[in-house]
Structures are given as C-alpha cells and as structure tokens.
Amino acid sequence: MGIKAAIIGFGGMGSFHAKQIKEISSIQVVGVYDINPERVFMAVEKGYKGYKTLEECLLDDIELVIIAVPNNFHRELAIKALNAGKHVICEKPVMMNSQELEDVLEVAKLQDKVFTVHQNRRWDKDFRIVKEAFDKKLIGEPFYIESRVQGSKGVPGDWRCVKEAGGGMLLDWGVHLLDQILWLVDSPVTEIYAHLLSVKFKDVDDNFKVLIKFKNNLSVLIEVDTYTFIPLPRWHISTNSGTLVINDWECNGKILKANQVEFKWEEGIVHTSAGPTKTMAPRPVETIDEIPLPEMNPDCKDYYVNVAKAIRGDQELIVTPNQALRVMKIIDAIFKSAKSGECIKGADIYEN
Ligand code: NAD
C-alpha cells in the first residue's frame, strides 16, 4: 500500500490530483476535506472518506496532505498540516509572497517534514523539448528567450480575479513559467523589469510582461496574456547559431541553425521586399540547416512518484523548497517593479 494521503480542497485541482494519483502505486488518496460540504459529498460518492472538519482530516492516519485551495489559504493550511506531523504537497503558487513561504519552511524544518510545490509544468512536453535542446546543446548559446502563454477569454470569473485571494495571472500562470525558466537557466538573476496590466479586471493583473536578465547575460521575456486573439509562439529562442521555435501546445515548431557553408555578404545594395537592405535580406538557404525538435514524452505523474520517494528518503525532491523560495522572491520583485516602474537589481538575492 502506498503513502496514505488526504486532499484539502476538492475543486478543479483537488479532483485532478485524485485522478492522477489513482494511476500510481506509491501514494493512495484516502480522504478529502473541503470547506464546501457539497464537494466533500462528491468525494464520498467517488469512494473517498469525507472529513467534516479540517481537524478530523489532520487527526486521521495519513502521512501526506495535498493542499488545493485558493492561494490565500495555503500558508495557514500548510502550517496546520505540518504541525500535525504531515508531509505536504502544496499547489502553486506555493504562497502569496516569499515571507509566507519562509514562515512555512521554518515549520517544515522544525517538524522535519517534506514540503514541496506542485510545479507540474516542469513535465510539460514543450518545456522538456526546450530543456533537452539546452542540456544537449542542440541550439548553440542562447542570448534571448521568449516564453509565453496567451488566451483570449480573460480571467476565469472566480477567486482568480480577486486580489485578496491571490488572483491574477502572475501568481496563476506566471509562477509556472518562472519556475520553468529558473530550472532551465543555471545562473543568478541580476535584473527584473515588469509591466502588470489590468485590462478587464481592475483588481488583478490579467496580462503581464516581465523581462529578466541573468548574470550569464541571457535575457528572458515572460509573457502571460488573457486578451490575445492571435497568439505568438509559445517559445522563441535566439542563440548565437540559430533559432528554436515552438508554436503551440501541440509542439509544432523547428530549429534552424547556421551550418558550415561559408556565408558571404553581397556586394552593394540588395533589393528585397524589405526595400534596399543588406541586413534584413534573407540569409542564403544553403547556409541554414533545419533540425527537427527533439522527441520528448514526459509524464507529470512522475512528480508524485518523486515526492513519495523523497518522503521515504530514497530520492532528493525534484521541486525543492529553495527553488520555490527563489521563485517567490522573484515574484515579490516583479510586483515591486510593476508598482514602482523601476528595474529591480540584485544578483545576491536571486542566486540559484
Ligand atoms: P477551485 O475553486 O476549483 O477549487 C478550490 C476548492 O477549495 C473549492 O472546492 C473550495 O470549496 C475549496 N476551499 C476553499 N477554501 C477552502 C479552505 N479554507 N479549506 C478547505 N477547502 C477550501 O480552485 P482550483 O482551480 O482547484 O485551484 C486550487 C489551487 O490549485 C490554487 O492554488 C490554484 O492556483 C492551483 N491550481 C494549480 C494548477 C496546476 O496546474 N498546478 C491548475 C489549477 C489550479
């Protein structure tokens, strides 16, 4: 039998956890607590134990608690679960800010329990393609990355559009894209500059742009939009020898790379559809190779498998508390930059 777990919050994500975990043997969800009795009833109908109170849940014979409630309740519930002697998987964004996370990590340390964040998008296919291209050096030395997600329906009209609940796209999607980039790039962050826009929901950011500079000189644009009807590519990566593009969630895209064929500038002015220009005239096709994107088939259930092994002391956590803290510190800096209009600098704070 696997590690016995309870889920707190049986909404969209709580139900997703239950479904995913059913497919692995090392964790077993036994019960569910939700502040809404109707959601507890739904869980009971699916065969789980339904707890009437949080106390009843935390007193049960379980080792692991999975927190899947709106963001403003993460801190309180994580501390209660850790103090009850449970290991904790917390949904993203792990907390509302870095101070809240530091409070929780102190308790996790005191109680000697595993605390981790469900950064499941580290297992996204598009991201793993990019990571593979980076790690295997398929694309040369990157100097600029654009990572974005864009929808056109706005922010779902629930707690996600309420500031006090931790709404807004930076905490919702931004945390995933930041976590991916910080896992990818092995260098400290030196600069952060952000625009948070409130196009339809005045209380929260419903579109944002963040520019991050790393000590190794790499620049990254992270962009989350909810009012874009014609999306730009999910990934666009410029390197000193080529370009990688992933257009969409289906991972259509390619790598174009300069090959060994010698490239010579033309004599005199070149007339192109861009007018008279040498710089923007197309590169001769014989100097370019097209390389397919690497094949990757990640499984986000591996996240739970890793957490179970970490609880048993058999493996290091993949999503560590320190990584989560770095992400939250950068989110703090993004809010600060957006409010002040300033570029935030400080390699010492954002070490990897
Ligand atoms: P949701 O509104 O669908 O569900 C939240 C549930 O929590 C509801 O059933 C609600 O009754 C319950 N709840 C609220 N306050 C509670 C409390 N104090 N105690 C117990 N239960 C409480 O929201 P959701 O979409 O499931 O989001 C929940 C969390 O999951 C959020 O932190 C969100 O950011 C995260 N999330 C993560 C991903 C991901 O891909 N990792 C995707 C969606 C949501």
Residues whose N, C-alpha, C, O or C-beta is under 5 A from the ligand:
A	BS01	NAD	I8 G9 F10 G11 G12 M13 G14 Y33 D34 I35 N36 R39 A68 V69 P70 N71 F73 E91 K92 P93 H118 N120
